[in-house]
Amino acid sequence: MNQTSAMTDPSGLSGGPSLPQERKLVTEIPGPRSRELAARQRAAVAAGVPTITPVFAQAAGGGVVVDVDGNSLIDFGSGIAVTSVGNSAEAVVRRASAQLARFTHTCAMVAPYEEYVAVCEELARVTPGDHAKKSVLLNSGAEAVENAVKIARYATGRQAVVVFEHAYHGRTNLTMALTAKDMPYKHGFGPFAPEVYRVPTAYPYRWLTGAERCAEEAAEQVIEKITKEVGTENTAAILFEPLLGEGGFIEPAKGFLPRIAAFAAEHGIVTIADEIQSGFCRTGQWFACEDEDVVPDLVTLAKGIAGGLPLAAVTGRAELMDAAHAGGLGGTYGGNPVACAAALGAIETMRELDLAGRARRIEEVMKPRLRAMAERLPLIGEVRGRGAMLAIELVRPGTKEPNAAATAAVVAACHRAGLLVLSCGTYGNVLRFLPPLVIGEELLNEGLDVLEEALAGV
Ligand SMILES: *Cc1c(COP(=O)(O)O)cnc(C)c1O
């Protein structure tokens, strides 16, 4: 296969799975080339776009990102749970390149094409539930969430949307309203969309009466609020992340989501599972909802769907998806053919390499080591997550007080040592681990060594 020649960049480095799988530091982090680019970035790029890692990327593949100074960093971020199949994965490059040469855009609403239909067929197969399903393809996660809300409102004739504490759903106006965090997502950007009601999340580690009572008490509070404050007949949808992402990789206490889903079904409320971060094999199953056999009416999808190309979707019950009039859904670029071809390549890769199984294996390697670190270091309050969506919550030793300063220090130390990690959490005190599902085990363990050293150093 000679696809590499087409991808080779002037430095002679091509990305993808053939990139040497090693951590290698040849300059300090950031190196001189990255610092030069950072200066240009400060002059030309809006300050509101944050920079999490101080290095500029040159190539990436498998479990590494190589920067413009030639440093090779272990990737525990996957571009925020996007490149689950690895950067420039073989099937993604092959299919997207072929599509790129054939045509780049006709607009799916103007002259439709097979790739769009094929992606919708695949989404009907892989998402939870064996009911009849249809999909609409979009560009970003936030756009998918907006459309899911539009569909639920139209189909039910109701307006209220119920969302959870610690939720993250995007940065557009409606999705800011749906998101639970002021800084940095909402601060100064109001007014926000109305008819959004927030209810408690079953967050076991921080449930005041203890983890054992969390699922039941949280479900009762949610049901009471919807019944008394919002009104079930006014409620179009309950929107939830089956495993919360930006809010801190919170796994809702077992039993909570099935109870909420049953309540919704009883009252004709549409359940929308936001699987944008947790989907596509990330948690060791195709979708995180499957863990408790919750079958949502609608699912929002993005991030891991297309190996890095921008694509998003709402997939759901055919009768709901068909409710809105023609022209009510869509968009100029939604379901771009190159992104669709990439998605077909990514889904093919997930099947062929059994990436859900790889995610479970990553958990098997990482969790015991993270737990051992937690035993030794009172800085770690909790180890949680599933598959390759794992996290540690950092606290002041001996308390549950969030420790954002230590979290930032660990992230910076990891970056300096060649490990790309991200933080998250309402309190900024959670280190999240989202390695590409194709990462090798040696690299995974080396990344954990770096993390352990960084944790011990704060
Ligand atoms: C990232 C994310 C979004 C927003 O997706 P964008 O593509 O950034 O608009 C929505 N929901 C969840 C759960 C996410 O993780």
The ligand as a MOL file (V3000), in Angstrom:
LIG
                    3D

  0  0  0     0  0            999 V3000
M  V30 BEGIN CTAB
M  V30 COUNTS 15 15 0 0 0
M  V30 BEGIN ATOM
M  V30 1 C -17.5050 17.4970 23.3030 0
M  V30 2 C -18.8900 17.2850 23.7220 0
M  V30 3 C -19.9620 18.0030 23.1620 0
M  V30 4 C -19.7560 19.0940 22.1510 0
M  V30 5 O -19.1750 18.6220 20.9800 0
M  V30 6 P -18.4760 19.6620 19.9670 0
M  V30 7 O -18.1360 18.8240 18.7700 0
M  V30 8 O -17.2950 20.2180 20.6580 0
M  V30 9 O -19.5000 20.6980 19.6520 0
M  V30 10 C -21.2360 17.7000 23.5930 0
M  V30 11 N -21.4550 16.7510 24.5200 0
M  V30 12 C -20.4660 16.0420 25.0680 0
M  V30 13 C -20.7790 14.9790 26.0680 0
M  V30 14 C -19.1450 16.2950 24.7090 0
M  V30 15 O -18.1460 15.6170 25.2940 0
M  V30 END ATOM
M  V30 BEGIN BOND
M  V30 1 1 1 2
M  V30 2 1 2 3
M  V30 3 2 2 14
M  V30 4 1 3 4
M  V30 5 2 3 10
M  V30 6 1 4 5
M  V30 7 1 5 6
M  V30 8 2 6 7
M  V30 9 1 6 8
M  V30 10 1 6 9
M  V30 11 1 10 11
M  V30 12 2 11 12
M  V30 13 1 12 13
M  V30 14 1 12 14
M  V30 15 1 14 15
M  V30 END BOND
M  V30 END CTAB
M  END
